[in-house]
Amino acid sequence: MPISESQAQAVLAKLVDPNTGKDFVATRSVKGLKVSGDAVTLEIELGYPGKSQFETIRRQAIEALKAAGASGATVTVRSKVVSHAVQRGVKLIPGIKNIIAVASGKGGVGKSTTAVNLALALAAEGASVGILDADIYGPSQPMMLGISGRPESKDGKSLEPMEAHGLQAISIGFLIDVDTPMVWRGPMVTQALEQLLKDTRWRDLDYLVVDLPPGTGDIQLTLAQKVPVTGAVIVTTPQDIALIDARKGLKMFEKVGIPILGVVENMSIHICPKCGHQSHIFGEGGGARMCKDYGTELLGHLPLDSAIREQADSGKPTLVSDPDGAVSAAYKAIARRCAVRIAESQKDMTAKFPNIVVQNT
């Protein structure tokens, strides 16, 4: 007996996306559904980059449709990332759909390493991604990405982003000698951040990851007031002293109206490479407690592993050095969860509004 379109819809309404926890009909992911006899053709459009998930979702849909009576099912899975809402009164930047700020309350918690691997994980899942090193005093992304040289300027006004491992990147570190200290006051630093962001010719980015300096100072306030941020990720370690400052960073973003995408607990556990013994060197459960207190999501845990540090220092971060390893899988899961949180937020509709011109007639 041929399957009807309504039956196919009912089948798809029972299929839950493992990354969102919602069915594909409710999320309006089903596109171009066609039924011809007992053959079904459709597309599933994900609102987040999930290249590693395409085949699993495709098979899930095909098996369910065949179990419902379809003799054949042709299912295509793809991603489409769109711009989402930012702070009120702040305009989007041309060439960038979404900006993710990666922040920490204090230094030494692995924020920059997390930021670069998060950017690489989003790119590995099929997104077009850039990274902005906003730590003017201590830029580390040139070393982590293995980039040397100076960015070009084709028009004498703007900079072309540098490229490495499929990422577009810009940093003050590309413009100064590695041993030159930035002895600048706050206004100069914030101006440098704005110029790096707005005078770079970003090319059709789905996501720009901004690696912020630690703390809640001038750069963070400039970002909150003048940069269209879609959401913030807070990086912390489980220890109480780090969590105190991470909470301050989280509250700062809340006060300025930037959504918190979630918390990443770094250096969560150490596994001895010789005996396999597991140690919670910096304590246990701190990130989960913080998320419970502030009603946000724990995006994932990352281990304390010397390989992560060695790979970042070599200019080939974990997602490049060991793309199929367990740590890379953890970064990809965190990246997908960030992207899902963004996809579920309010879309930016300003591009659809007409320009209203008032003239004297």
C-alpha positions as CSV (number, residue, x, y, z in Angstrom):
1,M,0.0,0.0,0.0
2,P,1.5,3.4,-1.0
3,I,2.6,5.7,1.7
4,S,0.8,9.1,1.8
5,E,2.5,12.5,2.4
6,S,0.7,12.9,5.7
7,Q,2.0,9.5,6.8
8,A,5.5,10.5,5.8
9,Q,5.1,13.7,7.9
10,A,3.9,11.7,10.8
11,V,6.9,9.4,10.6
12,L,9.3,12.4,10.5
13,A,7.5,14.0,13.4
14,K,8.5,11.1,15.5
15,L,12.2,11.2,14.6
16,V,14.2,13.2,17.2
17,D,17.4,15.0,16.2
18,P,20.0,13.7,18.6
19,N,21.7,17.1,18.8
20,T,18.6,19.2,19.5
21,G,16.4,16.7,21.3
22,K,13.5,17.9,19.0
23,D,11.8,16.3,16.1
24,F,12.5,17.4,12.5
25,V,9.0,18.6,11.8
26,A,8.8,20.8,14.9
27,T,12.1,22.4,14.0
28,R,10.9,22.9,10.4
29,S,13.9,21.0,9.2
30,V,12.0,19.0,6.6
31,K,12.1,20.6,3.1
32,G,10.8,19.5,-0.3
33,L,8.9,16.5,0.9
34,K,7.5,14.6,-2.2
35,V,5.7,11.2,-2.3
36,S,5.4,9.4,-5.6
37,G,3.6,6.0,-5.1
38,D,5.5,4.4,-2.3
39,A,8.7,6.3,-2.9
40,V,9.6,9.3,-0.7
41,T,12.1,12.2,-1.4
42,L,13.0,14.9,1.0
43,E,15.7,17.2,2.4
44,I,16.5,17.7,6.1
45,E,18.0,21.1,6.7
46,L,19.9,21.5,10.0
47,G,20.3,25.0,11.4
48,Y,23.7,24.2,12.7
49,P,26.9,22.7,11.1
50,G,26.8,19.0,11.7
51,K,28.7,17.3,8.8
52,S,29.7,14.4,11.1
53,Q,26.0,13.8,11.8
54,F,24.6,13.8,8.3
55,E,24.9,10.1,7.6
56,T,23.4,9.1,10.9
57,I,20.4,11.4,10.5
58,R,20.0,10.3,6.8
59,R,19.9,6.6,7.7
60,Q,17.6,7.3,10.7
61,A,15.1,8.9,8.3
62,I,15.4,6.3,5.6
63,E,14.9,3.3,8.0
64,A,11.8,5.0,9.6
65,L,10.2,5.7,6.3
66,K,10.8,2.2,5.0
67,A,9.4,0.7,8.2
68,A,6.3,2.8,7.5
69,G,5.8,1.3,4.1
70,A,7.9,3.3,1.7
71,S,9.7,1.0,-0.8
72,G,12.4,3.7,-1.4
73,A,13.4,6.8,0.4
74,T,15.9,9.4,-0.9
75,V,17.0,11.7,1.9
76,T,19.5,14.5,1.7
77,V,20.9,16.2,4.8
78,R,22.5,19.6,4.8
79,S,23.2,22.6,7.0
80,K,22.2,26.2,6.6
81,V,23.5,28.7,9.1
82,V,21.7,32.1,9.3
83,S,22.3,35.3,11.3
84,H,20.8,35.5,14.7
85,A,19.8,38.4,16.9
86,V,22.4,40.4,18.8
87,Q,22.3,43.2,21.4
88,R,19.8,46.0,20.7
89,G,21.2,49.0,18.8
90,V,24.3,47.1,17.5
91,K,24.4,46.4,13.7
92,L,25.7,43.2,12.2
93,I,29.1,43.4,10.5
94,P,29.2,42.6,6.8
95,G,30.6,39.2,6.0
96,I,29.8,37.8,9.5
97,K,26.6,36.0,10.4
98,N,27.3,35.2,14.0
99,I,29.9,36.2,16.6
100,I,30.8,33.9,19.5
101,A,32.8,35.4,22.3
102,V,35.0,33.0,24.3
103,A,35.8,34.4,27.7
104,S,37.1,33.6,31.1
105,G,37.2,35.5,34.4
106,K,40.9,34.8,34.9
107,G,44.0,33.7,32.9
108,G,45.5,30.3,32.8
109,V,42.3,28.3,32.3
110,G,43.0,27.3,28.7
111,K,40.6,29.8,27.1
112,S,42.7,30.5,24.0
113,T,43.3,26.8,23.4
114,T,39.6,26.2,23.8
115,A,38.7,29.1,21.4
116,V,41.0,27.9,18.6
117,N,39.8,24.3,18.9
118,L,36.2,25.4,19.1
119,A,36.7,27.4,15.8
120,L,38.4,24.4,14.2
121,A,35.6,22.1,15.4
122,L,32.9,24.3,13.8
123,A,34.9,24.3,10.6
124,A,35.3,20.5,10.7
125,E,31.5,20.3,11.0
126,G,31.2,22.2,7.7
127,A,30.9,25.9,8.7
128,S,32.8,28.9,7.4
129,V,34.7,30.1,10.4
130,G,37.1,32.9,11.4
131,I,38.9,33.7,14.7
132,L,39.7,37.1,16.1
133,D,42.5,37.3,18.7
134,A,41.2,40.1,20.9
135,D,43.9,39.7,23.5
136,I,45.8,42.8,22.5
137,Y,48.4,42.6,25.3
138,G,49.0,38.8,25.0
139,P,48.1,37.6,21.5
140,S,48.6,33.8,21.2
141,Q,46.6,32.8,18.1
142,P,49.5,33.4,15.6
143,M,51.5,30.7,17.5
144,M,48.6,28.4,18.0
145,L,47.7,28.5,14.3
146,G,51.3,28.4,13.1
147,I,50.9,31.6,11.1
148,S,53.8,34.0,10.4
149,G,54.1,37.1,8.2
150,R,51.9,40.1,7.8
151,P,48.3,40.5,6.5
152,E,47.9,42.1,3.1
153,S,46.0,45.2,2.3
154,K,44.7,45.4,-1.2
155,D,43.1,48.8,-0.9
156,G,45.3,50.4,1.6
157,K,42.4,50.7,4.1
158,S,41.4,47.2,5.1
159,L,43.3,44.0,6.0
160,E,42.9,40.6,4.3
161,P,42.6,37.9,7.0
162,M,45.4,35.4,7.4
163,E,44.5,31.7,6.8
164,A,45.5,28.5,8.5
165,H,43.8,25.1,8.8
166,G,40.7,26.4,7.0
167,L,40.2,29.3,9.3
168,Q,40.3,33.0,8.5
169,A,42.3,34.8,11.3
170,I,43.4,38.2,12.5
171,S,45.5,39.2,15.5
172,I,47.5,42.2,16.6
173,G,50.3,39.6,16.8
174,F,50.4,39.6,13.0
175,L,51.3,43.3,13.0
176,I,54.0,43.5,15.7
177,D,57.2,41.7,16.5
178,V,56.8,38.7,18.8
179,D,59.0,40.3,21.5
180,T,57.3,43.8,21.3
181,P,55.2,44.6,24.4
182,M,51.9,46.5,23.9
183,V,52.4,49.4,26.3
184,W,49.0,50.9,25.5
185,R,46.3,52.5,27.6
186,G,42.7,51.3,27.5
187,P,41.3,53.7,24.7
188,M,44.1,52.6,22.4
189,V,43.4,48.9,23.1
190,T,39.7,49.2,22.4
191,Q,40.3,51.2,19.2
192,A,42.7,48.4,18.1
193,L,40.0,45.8,18.7
194,E,37.4,47.7,16.7
195,Q,39.8,48.2,13.8
196,L,40.9,44.6,13.8
197,L,37.2,43.5,13.7
198,K,35.7,46.0,11.3
199,D,38.7,46.8,9.0
200,T,39.3,43.1,8.2
201,R,37.7,41.8,5.0
202,W,36.0,38.8,6.4
203,R,34.6,36.5,3.7
204,D,31.2,35.0,4.3
205,L,31.7,33.7,7.8
206,D,29.0,31.6,9.5
207,Y,30.8,32.1,12.8
208,L,33.5,34.4,14.0
209,V,35.1,33.2,17.3
210,V,36.5,36.0,19.4
211,D,39.2,35.0,21.8
212,L,38.9,37.6,24.6
213,P,41.5,38.5,27.1
214,P,40.7,37.3,30.7
215,G,38.8,39.6,33.0
216,T,36.0,42.1,32.7
217,G,37.8,45.3,31.5
218,D,37.9,47.7,28.6
219,I,37.9,45.1,25.8
220,Q,35.0,43.2,27.2
221,L,32.9,46.3,27.6
222,T,33.8,47.5,24.1
223,L,32.7,44.1,22.8
224,A,29.5,44.3,24.7
225,Q,28.6,47.8,23.6
226,K,29.8,48.0,20.0
227,V,30.3,44.5,18.6
228,P,27.2,42.4,17.5
229,V,27.7,39.3,19.7
230,T,25.4,36.4,19.2
231,G,26.4,34.6,22.4
232,A,29.3,34.0,24.9
233,V,31.0,30.8,26.0
234,I,32.6,30.9,29.5
235,V,35.7,28.8,30.0
236,T,36.7,27.7,33.5
237,T,38.5,25.0,35.5
238,P,36.6,23.2,38.3
239,Q,38.6,24.9,41.1
240,D,36.8,27.4,43.3
241,I,39.3,30.3,42.7
242,A,38.7,30.0,38.9
243,L,34.9,29.7,39.3
244,I,34.8,33.0,41.4
245,D,36.1,34.9,38.4
246,A,34.2,32.9,35.8
247,R,31.0,33.8,37.6
248,K,31.9,37.5,37.3
249,G,32.5,37.1,33.5
250,L,29.1,35.4,33.1
251,K,27.3,38.1,35.1
252,M,28.9,40.8,33.0
253,F,27.6,39.3,29.8
254,E,24.1,38.9,31.3
255,K,24.1,42.6,32.4
256,V,24.9,43.8,28.8
257,G,22.3,41.6,27.2
258,I,24.6,39.0,25.6
259,P,23.2,35.5,25.8
260,I,25.3,32.9,27.6
261,L,25.6,29.8,25.3
262,G,27.1,27.8,28.1
263,V,30.2,26.9,30.2
264,V,33.1,24.7,29.2
265,E,34.9,23.0,32.1
266,N,38.6,22.7,31.0
267,M,41.2,20.6,32.8
268,S,38.4,18.6,34.3
269,I,40.2,15.4,34.7
270,H,43.8,14.1,34.3
271,I,44.3,10.5,33.1
272,C,47.8,9.2,33.9
273,P,49.4,8.1,30.5
274,K,51.3,5.3,32.3
275,C,48.8,3.7,34.6
276,G,45.4,5.1,33.5
277,H,44.6,6.5,37.0
278,Q,42.1,9.3,36.9
279,S,42.7,12.4,39.1
280,H,40.5,15.5,39.5
281,I,43.5,17.8,40.1
282,F,41.5,21.0,40.1
283,G,38.5,19.6,42.0
284,E,35.3,18.1,40.7
285,G,31.8,19.3,39.6
286,G,32.5,23.1,39.9
287,G,31.3,23.8,36.3
288,A,28.1,21.9,36.9
289,R,27.4,23.8,40.1
290,M,28.0,27.1,38.4
291,C,25.6,26.2,35.6
292,K,23.0,25.1,38.1
293,D,23.3,28.4,40.0
294,Y,22.9,30.6,36.9
295,G,20.5,28.5,34.8
296,T,22.9,27.9,32.0
297,E,24.3,24.8,30.2
298,L,27.5,22.8,30.8
299,L,28.6,22.4,27.2
300,G,31.2,19.8,28.0
301,H,34.3,18.7,29.9
302,L,37.9,18.8,28.5
303,P,40.8,16.8,30.1
304,L,44.1,18.1,31.5
305,D,46.3,16.6,28.8
306,S,49.9,17.6,27.9
307,A,49.2,16.6,24.3
308,I,46.6,19.5,24.0
309,R,49.3,22.0,25.1
310,E,52.0,20.5,22.9
311,Q,49.7,20.5,19.8
312,A,48.7,24.1,20.4
313,D,52.3,25.2,20.9
314,S,53.4,23.5,17.7
315,G,50.9,25.5,15.6
316,K,48.7,22.4,14.9
317,P,46.0,22.3,17.6
318,T,44.2,19.1,18.6
319,L,41.6,19.3,15.8
320,V,44.4,19.4,13.3
321,S,46.9,17.0,15.0
322,D,44.5,14.3,16.0
323,P,41.1,15.0,14.2
324,D,39.7,11.6,15.0
325,G,40.8,11.3,18.6
326,A,38.7,11.4,21.8
327,V,39.6,15.0,22.7
328,S,38.7,16.2,19.1
329,A,35.3,14.4,19.5
330,A,34.8,16.3,22.8
331,Y,35.6,19.7,21.1
332,K,33.2,18.8,18.2
333,A,30.4,18.0,20.6
334,I,30.9,21.3,22.4
335,A,31.0,23.1,19.0
336,R,27.7,21.5,17.9
337,R,26.0,22.3,21.2
338,C,27.1,26.0,20.8
339,A,25.8,26.0,17.2
340,V,22.5,24.4,18.3
341,R,22.0,27.0,21.1
342,I,22.5,29.7,18.5
343,A,20.2,28.1,16.0
344,E,17.5,27.9,18.6
345,S,17.8,31.7,19.4
346,Q,16.0,34.5,17.7
347,K,16.9,35.0,14.1
348,D,18.1,38.4,12.9
349,M,15.5,39.9,10.6
350,T,16.9,43.3,10.0
351,A,18.0,42.4,6.5
352,K,14.4,41.7,5.6
353,F,13.2,45.1,6.8
354,P,12.7,47.7,4.0
355,N,14.6,51.0,4.1
356,I,12.2,53.8,4.9
357,V,13.0,57.1,3.3
358,V,11.1,60.2,4.3
359,Q,11.0,62.9,1.6
360,N,9.3,66.3,1.4
361,T,6.8,66.2,-1.4
